[in-house]
């Protein structure tokens, strides 16, 4: 489910199709060129299906649960990876992936694949437009965050749904406790959540507004949107990131003073990125314009309810019955 990820979406598609048979993508009303890039990639004949979602609110768990079941019905498969546009399967080796998936118990509805989060550093080549080539350092000690990989057992059990962020499976009617799942060995997701200051503002401001537009109960919103709310507060409510340099803002998202690397903080482990970017010219990474387009879309999707009588300003605007009365004639 992809919204405003124009700077990385082409790399995401080309990389992951090296190991996956097909991509099913919910194109979630993007405002930054992501939609145009996805259409261009689709026009190349790449094995991908685009599903256009015009709802501004962020309903990831619900949408991707539906999409996973639709994908399985359309193209029966052994495994489904519900991944985000900033996540790349590593290594990009189909034999290694098949070996890891072959060890998953047949009755397990899901397995876990851990994230390796890459972060900007002062040693990055700033003139490199390809984000995967530019961001070569990953955090040495990071929280053990995982995403799920769905199996045929998930497809056979309609009571299972994806939790928000694709971090686990929940059972309908049960407590909000994720079901246990075995870990894949030798496979990870290279994760690139921070790529530029403009991208961060797009991600946090529009992302949080889309969260609250979903109308979730407060307790559920707090469970799934805590990080988004913190970033939104810093960017908009308190304005604490205003005036930050590019380096300071890139560090802020990860809770660092800037992007200077401290000793032992990172591992240089670049993800191979042999594919050139053909559609970089379609990226519109302007936070102000992105927010304005989101606001316009939201307003048009949820228009006001005008109960009062409309004022007419010209003959063409007046209903026929009103026009005939104004002219002193009886309506026929």
C-alpha positions as CSV (number, residue, x, y, z in Angstrom):
1,X,0.0,0.0,0.0
2,X,1.9,3.0,-1.3
3,X,1.1,6.7,-1.0
4,X,3.9,9.3,-1.1
5,X,7.1,7.4,-1.8
6,X,8.1,8.7,-5.3
7,X,11.8,8.8,-4.5
8,X,12.1,5.1,-3.7
9,X,9.1,3.4,-5.3
10,X,10.9,2.5,-8.6
11,X,13.8,1.0,-6.7
12,X,11.2,-0.9,-4.6
13,X,9.5,-2.4,-7.6
14,X,12.6,-3.4,-9.6
15,X,14.4,-4.9,-6.6
16,X,11.6,-7.0,-5.2
17,X,10.5,-8.3,-8.6
18,X,13.9,-10.0,-8.7
19,X,12.7,-12.5,-6.2
20,X,8.8,-12.3,-6.2
21,X,6.6,-13.5,-8.9
22,X,4.1,-10.7,-8.8
23,X,3.4,-7.4,-7.0
24,X,-0.1,-6.3,-6.0
25,X,-0.1,-2.6,-5.1
26,X,-2.7,-0.5,-3.5
27,X,-2.1,3.0,-5.0
28,X,-3.3,5.1,-2.1
29,X,-4.1,8.5,-3.7
30,X,-0.5,9.7,-3.9
31,X,0.3,13.4,-4.4
32,X,4.0,13.3,-5.1
33,X,4.4,11.5,-8.5
34,X,4.3,8.0,-7.0
35,X,1.1,7.2,-9.1
36,X,2.7,8.3,-12.4
37,X,5.9,6.2,-11.7
38,X,3.8,3.1,-10.8
39,X,1.8,3.5,-14.0
40,X,5.0,3.8,-16.0
41,X,6.5,0.7,-14.5
42,X,3.2,-1.2,-15.2
43,X,3.3,0.0,-18.8
44,X,6.8,-1.7,-19.1
45,X,5.0,-5.0,-18.7
46,X,6.4,-5.8,-15.3
47,X,4.3,-8.4,-13.4
48,X,2.3,-6.1,-11.2
49,X,-1.4,-5.3,-10.5
50,X,-2.3,-1.8,-9.5
51,X,-5.4,-1.2,-7.3
52,X,-6.4,2.4,-7.0
53,X,-7.8,3.5,-3.6
54,X,-9.4,6.9,-3.5
55,X,-10.1,7.0,0.3
56,X,-7.8,9.6,1.9
57,X,-7.8,7.9,5.4
58,X,-5.1,5.4,6.2
59,X,-6.7,2.0,6.6
60,X,-3.6,-0.2,6.1
61,X,-4.5,-3.3,8.1
62,X,-8.0,-3.5,6.6
63,X,-6.9,-2.8,3.0
64,X,-3.9,-5.2,3.0
65,X,-5.9,-8.0,4.6
66,X,-8.4,-7.6,1.8
67,X,-5.6,-7.3,-0.8
68,X,-3.8,-10.4,0.4
69,X,-7.0,-12.5,0.1
70,X,-7.8,-11.0,-3.3
71,X,-4.2,-11.7,-4.5
72,X,-4.3,-15.3,-3.3
73,X,-7.6,-15.8,-5.1
74,X,-6.3,-14.2,-8.3
75,X,-2.9,-15.9,-8.3
76,X,-2.7,-18.9,-6.0
77,X,0.6,-18.7,-4.3
78,X,2.6,-20.3,-1.5
79,X,3.6,-17.0,0.3
80,X,2.6,-13.4,0.3
81,X,4.9,-10.6,1.6
82,X,2.9,-7.6,2.8
83,X,5.7,-5.0,2.6
84,X,6.0,-1.2,2.4
85,X,7.6,0.8,-0.4
86,X,10.7,1.5,1.7
87,X,11.4,-2.2,2.3
88,X,13.5,-4.4,0.0
89,X,13.9,-8.2,0.4
90,X,17.6,-9.2,1.0
91,X,19.4,-11.0,-0.3
92,X,17.8,-10.6,-3.7
93,X,18.3,-14.3,-4.4
94,X,15.4,-16.5,-5.2
95,X,17.1,-19.8,-4.2
96,X,18.0,-18.3,-0.7
97,X,14.4,-17.1,-0.3
98,X,12.9,-20.5,-1.3
99,X,15.2,-22.3,1.2
100,X,14.1,-20.0,4.0
101,X,10.4,-20.3,3.2
102,X,10.7,-24.1,2.9
103,X,11.5,-24.3,6.6
104,X,8.2,-22.7,7.6
105,X,5.9,-25.2,9.2
106,X,2.9,-26.0,7.0
107,X,0.3,-25.2,9.7
108,X,1.8,-21.7,10.5
109,X,-0.3,-18.9,9.1
110,X,2.7,-16.6,9.0
111,X,6.4,-16.3,9.5
112,X,8.5,-13.3,10.6
113,X,11.2,-11.4,8.7
114,X,13.3,-8.9,10.5
115,X,14.0,-5.3,9.5
116,X,17.5,-3.9,8.9
117,X,17.0,-0.2,9.1
118,X,19.3,2.0,7.1
119,X,19.9,5.6,8.1
120,X,21.6,8.7,6.6
121,X,25.1,9.5,7.7
122,X,27.6,12.2,7.1
123,X,29.6,9.8,4.8
124,X,26.7,9.4,2.3
125,X,27.4,10.6,-1.3
126,X,25.0,13.5,-1.3
127,X,25.0,13.8,-5.1
128,X,23.7,10.2,-5.6
129,X,20.0,10.3,-6.5
130,X,19.4,6.6,-6.0
131,X,18.4,6.2,-2.3
132,X,19.5,2.6,-2.0
133,X,22.9,3.4,-3.4
134,X,23.2,6.5,-1.3
135,X,22.2,5.0,2.1
136,X,24.8,2.3,2.8
137,X,24.9,2.2,6.6
138,X,22.5,0.3,8.8
139,X,22.1,0.6,12.6
140,X,24.2,-2.0,14.4
141,X,22.0,-2.3,17.5
142,X,18.3,-1.7,16.5
143,X,15.1,-3.0,18.0
144,X,14.1,-6.4,16.8
145,X,11.2,-5.2,14.6
146,X,9.7,-7.8,12.2
147,X,7.1,-8.0,9.5
148,X,5.0,-11.0,8.6
149,X,5.0,-13.3,5.6
150,X,1.7,-14.9,5.0
151,X,1.2,-18.6,4.1
152,X,-1.5,-20.7,2.6
153,X,-2.8,-21.4,6.1
154,X,-3.6,-17.7,6.4
155,X,-5.6,-17.8,3.2
156,X,-7.6,-20.7,4.5
157,X,-8.5,-19.0,7.8
158,X,-10.9,-16.0,7.3
159,X,-10.7,-15.1,11.0
160,X,-7.1,-13.8,10.6
161,X,-6.3,-10.2,9.8
162,X,-3.1,-8.2,9.4
163,X,-2.3,-5.8,12.3
164,X,-1.4,-2.3,11.4
165,X,2.1,-1.9,9.9
166,X,2.1,-5.6,8.8
167,X,3.9,-6.4,12.1
168,X,1.7,-9.4,13.0
169,X,-1.5,-11.3,12.7
170,X,-4.6,-10.8,14.8
171,X,-7.7,-13.0,15.2
172,X,-11.1,-11.3,14.8
173,X,-12.9,-11.2,18.2
174,X,-9.8,-12.0,20.2
175,X,-7.6,-9.7,22.2
176,X,-5.2,-7.4,20.3
177,X,-2.3,-9.8,20.8
178,X,-0.3,-10.8,17.8
179,X,-0.1,-14.5,17.0
180,X,3.3,-16.2,17.4
181,X,5.2,-16.8,14.1
182,X,8.5,-18.5,13.4
183,X,11.4,-16.4,12.1
184,X,12.8,-16.7,8.6
185,X,16.5,-17.5,8.7
186,X,18.9,-15.8,6.3
187,X,16.3,-13.3,5.0
188,X,15.7,-9.7,6.0
189,X,14.0,-6.5,4.8
190,X,16.4,-3.7,4.1
191,X,14.4,-0.7,5.5
192,X,14.9,2.9,4.3
193,X,12.4,5.1,6.3
194,X,14.4,8.3,6.1
195,X,15.8,9.6,2.8
196,X,15.4,13.4,2.8
197,X,14.1,16.2,4.9
198,X,11.2,16.8,2.5
199,X,10.3,13.1,2.4
200,X,10.2,13.1,6.2
201,X,7.8,16.0,6.4
202,X,5.6,14.4,3.7
203,X,5.6,11.1,5.7
204,X,4.8,12.5,9.1
205,X,2.4,15.4,8.4
206,X,0.2,13.8,5.7
207,X,0.7,10.4,7.3
208,X,-0.7,11.4,10.7
209,X,-3.6,13.4,9.2
210,X,-4.5,10.3,7.1
211,X,-4.4,8.3,10.4
212,X,-6.9,10.5,12.2
213,X,-9.1,10.7,9.1
214,X,-9.8,7.0,9.6
215,X,-11.9,7.8,12.7
216,X,-10.5,5.0,14.8
217,X,-11.4,4.9,18.6
218,X,-8.9,6.9,20.6
219,X,-7.4,3.8,22.3
220,X,-6.8,2.2,18.9
221,X,-5.3,5.3,17.4
222,X,-2.9,5.6,20.3
223,X,-1.9,2.0,19.8
224,X,-1.0,2.3,16.2
225,X,-0.1,6.0,15.7
226,X,2.1,7.0,18.6
227,X,5.2,7.6,16.5
228,X,3.2,9.5,13.9
229,X,1.7,11.7,16.5
230,X,5.2,12.5,18.0
231,X,6.5,13.5,14.7
232,X,3.4,15.5,13.8
233,X,3.7,17.4,17.1
234,X,7.3,18.3,16.5
235,X,6.7,19.4,12.9
236,X,3.4,21.3,13.4
237,X,2.2,21.7,17.0
238,X,5.4,22.8,18.7
239,X,7.3,23.5,15.6
240,X,10.5,22.2,17.2
241,X,12.0,21.0,13.9
242,X,11.5,24.4,12.1
243,X,14.8,25.9,11.2
244,X,16.6,22.6,11.4
245,X,19.2,21.9,8.8
246,X,18.9,18.9,6.4
247,X,21.4,17.0,8.5
248,X,19.6,17.8,11.8
249,X,16.2,16.8,10.4
250,X,17.5,13.5,9.0
251,X,18.9,12.7,12.5
252,X,15.7,13.9,14.3
253,X,13.5,11.1,12.9
254,X,15.8,8.5,14.4
255,X,16.2,10.4,17.7
256,X,19.8,11.5,16.9
257,X,21.2,15.0,17.1
258,X,22.4,14.9,13.5
259,X,23.8,12.4,11.1
260,X,27.3,12.3,12.4
261,X,28.1,8.6,13.1
262,X,29.2,7.7,16.6
263,X,31.8,5.0,17.0
264,X,30.2,1.6,16.6
265,X,26.8,2.9,15.7
266,X,26.6,1.7,12.1
267,X,27.5,-1.2,9.9
268,X,28.4,-0.5,6.3
269,X,26.2,-3.1,4.5
270,X,25.0,-1.6,1.2
271,X,22.2,-3.3,-0.6
272,X,23.1,-4.1,-4.2
273,X,21.1,-1.8,-6.5
274,X,22.1,-2.7,-10.1
275,X,18.9,-1.2,-11.6
276,X,19.0,2.3,-12.9
277,X,16.1,4.7,-12.2
278,X,14.3,5.7,-15.3
279,X,11.6,7.9,-13.8
280,X,13.4,10.1,-11.3
281,X,12.0,13.1,-13.3
282,X,8.5,12.3,-12.2
283,X,9.3,12.9,-8.5
284,X,7.5,15.9,-6.9
285,X,9.0,15.9,-3.4
286,X,7.5,19.3,-2.2
287,X,5.9,19.1,1.3
288,X,3.8,22.2,0.9
289,X,2.3,21.0,-2.5
290,X,1.8,17.5,-1.2
291,X,-0.1,18.7,1.9
292,X,-2.2,21.0,-0.2
293,X,-3.1,18.2,-2.6
294,X,-4.0,16.0,0.3
295,X,-6.1,18.7,1.9
296,X,-8.0,19.3,-1.4
297,X,-8.6,15.6,-1.9
298,X,-9.9,15.2,1.7
299,X,-12.2,18.2,1.4
300,X,-13.6,17.0,-2.0
301,X,-14.1,13.5,-0.7
302,X,-15.9,14.8,2.4
303,X,-17.8,17.9,1.2
304,X,-19.8,20.1,3.5
305,X,-23.6,19.7,3.7
306,X,-25.2,22.9,2.5
307,X,-28.8,22.8,4.0
308,X,-29.6,26.5,3.4
309,X,-31.2,27.9,0.2
310,X,-28.5,28.6,-2.5
311,X,-28.4,32.1,-3.8
312,X,-28.7,32.4,-7.6
313,X,-26.6,35.0,-9.3
314,X,-27.8,34.7,-12.9
315,X,-30.7,33.5,-15.0
316,X,-28.9,30.2,-15.7
317,X,-28.5,29.5,-12.0
318,X,-32.2,29.8,-11.2
319,X,-34.5,26.8,-11.2
320,X,-37.2,27.1,-13.9
321,X,-40.1,27.4,-11.3
322,X,-38.3,30.3,-9.6
323,X,-37.5,32.0,-12.9
324,X,-41.1,31.9,-14.1
325,X,-42.4,33.4,-10.8
326,X,-39.8,36.1,-11.0
327,X,-41.1,37.0,-14.4
328,X,-44.7,37.1,-13.2
329,X,-45.7,34.0,-15.1
330,X,-47.3,30.9,-13.8
331,X,-45.2,27.7,-14.2
332,X,-46.6,25.3,-16.7
